[in-house]
Amino acid sequence: MKIGIIREGKVPPDSRVLFTPTQCVALQEKYNVEFIVQPSKGRCLSDELYEAAGIKLQEDVSECPVLMGIKEVPKDQLIANKTYFFFSHTIKAQPYNRALLQKIIKENITLLDYEVLTNEKKQRVIAFGRFAGIVGAHNGMMTYANKTKTFELKQMHKYDDYAAAIAYYKTLSFPKMKIVITGTGRVANGAAEVLDHMGIPKVSPQDFLTQDYEEAVYTQLGCEDYVKPKAANEKFETADFFANPQNYQSIFAPYTKVADLMINGIYWANEAPAFFTKEDMKQPDFGIKVIADVTCDIAPVASIPSTLFATTIADPVFGYDPQSESAVEPYQAHTIDMMTIDNLPNELPKDASKSFGEQFTTNVIEELLALKDTGMLERATIAKAGKLGPHFEYLTDYVNGK
């Protein structure tokens, strides 16, 4: 099988890559597979590194039946009748990618999305979540530093790698502040990892709400800490919340009164309650000064109503004016400053790329080469043969523009 590693076409570009040169060589030696890499000046690993490893570089990748990228492929760059792997951002019926999925179906393209590659236990096998959480927490702290002028921290991509950032953390001291992380999955745990490396103590949710501290502290919330059933006589059940999020309401309000920085790392379903409303954010006792929204669902269908748009690595922060409900210049006394980059792992591209290749090699390559079949690829097939895959027929109205 020939696999084409395509150049990222989305703007702004992503510098991550699916496999490092070393990983390409190892896979070619072990399996009946050949990689062809489309040249790219923006990739974190240079064309020269692939050439030096003996990997073919070639502009025209149309001979490859399988094409792999990271972010959405622009509609005009799609090649008909191919199999594509990329993060499509369509599975939640995102309006901004409806036309992309329509074109994929029209061009008889098979689309597999990394986000829904799962094992037989329905657990994701490919994820950049840890890196999103790591960079999100770092950049959230950077935003707080810029707003308060109490310590100095550069944006994550300005460090050579994660190890260099960790080394710098050891030189810092932090002001008295309270940080709340939402979520307990890969993203949130990545965020907590950064705060641990910074030497910031972790406290229980209850102590976070009731105790005063003379140092920076953080807490991490599971879903039972920020939602409860709407029915007064029902107890919280995690499985029921996941199955019926519309039957729950937010109980996050106490944290808005004591937290200085919020790092949002949950997976949010469209039917689930938002943490708070725009009206809540106008109240004098709303104390959160900075929100690092790693989840980054765009309002109004979002867990954070002030996530008006995704920011970029080049321009990472905007100010939210709660009174006018609009985006303004950040770092003003009246603003809640929003860090909403939607491709955070791209700030640690070498670390993230190496991890991605390892995960794909361990979990997916033999499925792709038909050496085994656990149903993984079928479960991840959003479109095939001019129609939606069997697990994504719920997107029919979305594709039809309804």
C-alpha positions in Angstrom: 0.0 0.0 0.0 1.2 3.5 -0.8 0.3 6.1 1.8 0.6 9.8 1.0 1.4 12.2 3.8 -0.1 15.4 2.5 0.8 19.0 3.0 -1.5 20.9 5.4 -3.7 23.2 3.4 -5.8 24.8 6.0 -5.0 28.4 7.0 -3.4 29.0 9.4 -1.3 25.9 8.6 -0.6 23.1 11.1 3.0 22.1 11.4 2.4 18.6 12.9 2.9 15.5 10.8 1.5 11.9 11.1 4.8 10.0 11.2 8.4 11.1 11.8 11.0 10.0 9.3 12.3 7.3 11.7 8.7 5.9 12.1 8.2 5.9 8.3 11.4 3.8 7.8 10.4 1.4 10.6 6.9 0.8 9.1 8.3 0.3 5.6 10.8 -2.2 6.9 8.1 -4.1 8.8 5.1 -4.0 6.5 4.3 -4.0 2.8 3.8 -0.2 2.8 5.5 2.8 1.1 5.2 6.4 2.2 5.2 9.3 -0.2 5.6 12.7 1.5 4.3 15.8 -0.2 6.9 18.6 0.3 6.0 21.3 2.9 8.0 24.2 4.2 5.7 24.6 7.2 6.1 21.1 8.6 7.9 20.8 12.0 10.1 18.0 10.5 11.8 19.3 7.3 11.7 17.7 3.9 15.4 17.2 4.1 15.0 14.9 7.2 12.6 12.7 5.2 14.9 12.6 2.2 17.9 11.8 4.4 15.9 8.8 5.7 15.2 7.6 2.2 11.5 8.5 2.2 10.2 9.6 -1.2 9.3 13.3 -1.5 6.8 14.0 -4.3 4.4 16.8 -5.1 1.9 14.6 -6.9 0.4 12.1 -4.4 -2.4 10.9 -6.6 -0.9 7.4 -7.0 -1.6 6.8 -3.3 -4.9 5.3 -2.4 -4.6 6.5 1.2 -3.9 10.1 2.0 -3.3 11.3 5.5 -3.2 14.8 7.1 -3.9 16.5 10.4 -6.5 19.3 9.9 -9.4 19.5 7.5 -8.4 19.4 3.8 -9.6 22.4 1.9 -12.4 21.4 -0.5 -10.5 22.4 -3.6 -7.5 20.2 -2.6 -9.5 17.0 -2.3 -8.8 14.2 -4.8 -11.8 12.2 -5.8 -12.1 8.5 -5.0 -9.4 8.4 -2.4 -9.4 7.4 1.3 -8.5 10.2 3.6 -7.6 10.3 7.3 -7.8 13.7 9.1 -9.6 15.5 11.9 -12.7 16.6 10.0 -14.6 18.4 12.8 -18.0 17.3 11.3 -19.2 14.7 13.8 -21.0 17.3 15.9 -22.6 18.8 12.8 -20.3 21.8 12.9 -21.9 24.3 10.5 -18.5 25.6 9.2 -17.6 22.2 7.8 -20.9 21.2 6.2 -19.7 22.1 2.7 -16.6 20.0 3.2 -18.5 16.9 4.1 -20.9 17.5 1.2 -17.9 17.7 -1.2 -16.4 14.5 0.2 -19.6 12.6 -0.4 -20.0 14.1 -3.9 -16.5 13.1 -4.8 -16.9 9.5 -3.7 -14.2 10.0 -1.0 -13.9 7.6 2.0 -13.3 9.7 5.1 -12.0 8.3 8.3 -11.7 10.6 11.3 -9.0 10.1 13.9 -11.4 11.4 16.6 -13.6 8.3 16.2 -11.0 5.6 15.8 -11.9 3.5 18.8 -11.1 0.0 20.1 -13.7 -2.6 21.0 -14.3 -0.9 24.3 -15.2 2.3 22.4 -12.1 4.0 23.7 -10.2 6.4 21.4 -6.9 5.1 20.2 -5.6 8.3 18.5 -5.6 11.5 20.5 -3.7 14.7 20.9 -5.7 15.5 24.0 -2.8 15.4 26.5 -0.9 17.9 24.4 -3.9 20.1 24.0 -4.3 20.2 27.8 -0.6 20.8 28.3 -0.4 23.7 25.9 -3.8 25.0 27.0 -2.8 25.2 30.7 0.5 26.8 29.8 -1.1 29.4 27.6 -3.8 30.0 30.2 -1.1 30.8 32.7 0.7 33.0 30.2 -2.6 34.9 29.6 -2.9 35.4 33.4 0.7 36.5 33.6 0.1 39.1 30.9 -3.0 40.4 32.5 -1.7 40.7 36.0 2.0 41.4 35.4 2.8 39.1 38.4 5.2 36.7 36.6 6.6 36.2 33.1 5.8 33.3 30.8 6.2 33.1 27.1 3.7 31.3 24.8 4.4 27.6 24.6 5.6 27.5 21.0 8.5 29.9 21.9 10.1 27.0 23.9 12.1 24.4 22.0 10.0 21.6 23.4 8.0 20.6 26.5 11.1 19.7 28.4 12.5 23.2 27.9 9.2 24.7 29.2 9.3 22.4 32.3 12.8 23.5 33.0 11.7 27.1 33.0 8.8 26.4 35.3 11.3 25.6 38.0 12.4 29.2 38.0 9.0 30.8 38.6 7.1 31.9 41.6 3.4 32.5 41.4 1.0 35.0 43.1 -1.9 34.0 45.3 -4.5 32.7 42.8 -7.1 30.0 42.4 -7.2 27.8 39.2 -10.1 25.5 38.3 -9.7 22.7 35.7 -12.9 21.1 34.4 -12.7 17.5 33.2 -10.9 14.3 34.1 -9.9 13.0 30.7 -6.7 13.3 28.6 -7.1 17.1 28.1 -7.8 18.0 31.7 -5.1 15.6 33.0 -2.6 17.2 30.6 -3.5 20.6 32.0 -3.1 19.3 35.6 0.3 17.8 34.6 1.5 21.4 33.7 0.3 22.8 37.0 2.0 19.9 38.9 5.3 20.7 37.0 4.8 24.3 38.1 4.7 23.2 41.7 1.2 24.5 42.2 -0.6 22.4 44.9 -3.8 20.6 44.1 -6.7 20.9 46.6 -10.1 19.3 46.8 -13.1 21.0 45.2 -14.6 21.6 48.6 -11.5 23.2 50.1 -11.1 25.3 46.9 -14.5 26.8 47.5 -14.2 27.3 51.3 -10.6 27.8 52.2 -8.4 30.8 51.7 -4.8 30.2 50.6 -1.7 32.4 50.5 -0.4 30.7 47.5 -1.5 29.5 44.0 -3.6 26.4 44.2 -5.7 24.4 41.7 -8.6 22.0 41.8 -9.9 19.6 39.1 -13.6 18.9 38.7 -15.3 15.8 37.5 -18.7 16.2 35.9 -20.4 15.4 39.3 -18.9 18.6 40.6 -20.3 20.9 37.9 -23.7 19.4 36.9 -26.7 17.8 38.7 -30.0 16.3 37.6 -32.8 18.8 36.9 -35.1 16.5 38.9 -34.7 17.3 42.5 -35.1 13.7 43.8 -32.6 12.1 41.5 -29.0 11.4 42.3 -26.1 12.1 39.9 -25.1 9.1 37.7 -22.2 9.5 35.3 -23.6 7.0 32.7 -27.0 8.8 32.7 -25.3 12.2 32.3 -23.4 11.0 29.3 -26.5 9.4 27.8 -29.0 12.2 28.7 -27.1 15.5 29.2 -30.2 17.5 28.5 -31.6 16.3 31.8 -28.9 18.1 33.8 -28.2 21.6 34.9 -25.0 23.5 35.9 -23.9 23.8 39.5 -20.7 25.6 38.6 -21.7 29.0 39.9 -19.8 28.8 43.2 -16.5 28.4 41.3 -17.1 31.6 39.3 -17.0 33.5 42.6 -13.6 32.3 43.8 -11.6 31.2 40.8 -9.2 33.5 39.0 -8.4 31.2 36.0 -10.5 28.6 34.4 -9.1 25.9 32.2 -11.9 24.1 30.4 -10.9 20.6 29.4 -14.2 18.7 29.1 -15.8 16.9 26.1 -19.0 18.8 25.7 -22.2 17.4 24.1 -24.5 20.0 22.4 -27.4 19.1 24.7 -25.4 19.5 27.9 -25.7 22.7 30.0 -23.2 25.5 29.7 -21.2 26.3 32.8 -22.7 29.7 33.1 -24.6 32.3 31.0 -23.6 35.7 29.6 -25.9 37.2 32.2 -23.9 35.4 34.9 -20.7 36.9 33.5 -22.1 40.4 34.0 -22.6 40.1 37.7 -20.2 41.8 40.1 -19.3 38.6 41.9 -18.2 36.8 38.7 -14.5 36.6 39.6 -12.9 34.6 36.8 -10.4 36.9 35.0 -9.0 34.4 32.4 -10.5 31.5 30.6 -8.4 29.0 28.7 -11.1 27.1 26.7 -9.3 24.1 25.4 -12.6 22.5 24.6 -13.3 25.4 22.2 -16.8 24.8 21.1 -17.9 28.1 19.5 -20.8 30.0 21.0 -23.8 29.9 21.1 -23.6 26.1 21.0 -20.8 25.9 23.6 -20.0 25.2 27.3 -18.5 28.7 27.6 -20.7 31.5 26.2 -17.8 33.9 25.8 -15.9 31.6 23.3 -17.0 33.7 20.4 -14.4 32.4 18.0 -11.2 30.3 17.9 -8.0 32.3 18.2 -4.7 31.5 16.6 -1.2 30.7 17.7 -0.1 34.0 16.1 -2.9 36.0 18.0 -3.9 33.7 20.9 -6.0 35.9 23.2 -9.0 38.2 22.9 -10.8 40.2 25.6 -14.5 39.5 26.3 -16.4 42.5 27.5 -19.3 41.0 29.5 -21.4 44.2 29.4 -21.4 44.5 25.6 -21.0 40.7 25.1 -18.4 41.4 22.5 -14.8 40.8 21.7 -12.4 43.6 22.5 -8.7 44.1 23.1 -7.5 41.9 25.9 -5.8 42.7 29.2 -8.1 45.5 30.2 -9.5 45.9 33.7 -13.1 45.1 32.7 -12.3 42.2 30.3 -12.4 38.5 30.8 -9.5 37.3 28.7 -10.1 34.3 26.4 -7.4 31.9 25.2 -9.3 29.8 22.6 -6.7 28.4 20.2 -8.2 25.3 18.5 -5.0 23.7 17.4 -3.0 23.8 20.6 -0.9 20.7 20.1 0.6 22.5 17.1 2.6 24.5 19.7 4.5 21.3 20.6 4.6 19.9 17.1 7.6 17.6 17.4 6.4 16.0 20.7 2.8 15.7 19.4 3.9 14.2 16.0 6.1 11.6 17.6 3.2 10.6 19.9 0.7 10.5 17.1 3.0 8.1 15.0 3.4 5.8 18.0 -0.4 5.6 18.6 -1.1 5.0 14.9 1.6 2.3 14.7 0.4 0.5 17.9 -3.4 0.7 17.2 -4.3 1.3 13.6 -1.7 0.3 11.0 -2.5 -3.4 11.0 -6.2 -2.6 10.6 -5.4 -0.3 7.6 -3.3 -3.0 6.0 -6.1 -5.6 6.6 -3.8 -7.7 8.8 -6.6 -7.7 11.4 -10.2 -6.4 11.6 -11.8 -5.4 14.9 -14.3 -3.1 13.2 -12.2 -0.1 14.1 -12.1 1.4 10.6 -15.8 0.9 9.9 -16.6 2.7 13.2 -14.5 5.6 12.1 -15.8 5.9 8.5 -17.8 9.1 8.3 -18.4 8.8 4.5 -17.9 6.1 1.9 -19.2 5.3 -1.6 -21.1 8.5 -1.9 -23.0 8.3 1.3 -22.6 8.6 5.1 -21.0 5.7 7.0 -23.3 3.4 9.0 -22.4 5.0 12.3 -22.9 8.6 11.0 -26.3 8.5 9.4 -27.5 10.9 12.1 -25.7 13.6 10.0 -28.1 13.2 7.1 -30.0 16.4 7.8 -26.7 18.2 8.4 -25.4 17.1 5.0 -28.7 18.0 3.4 -28.4 21.5 4.7 -31.4 21.2 7.1 
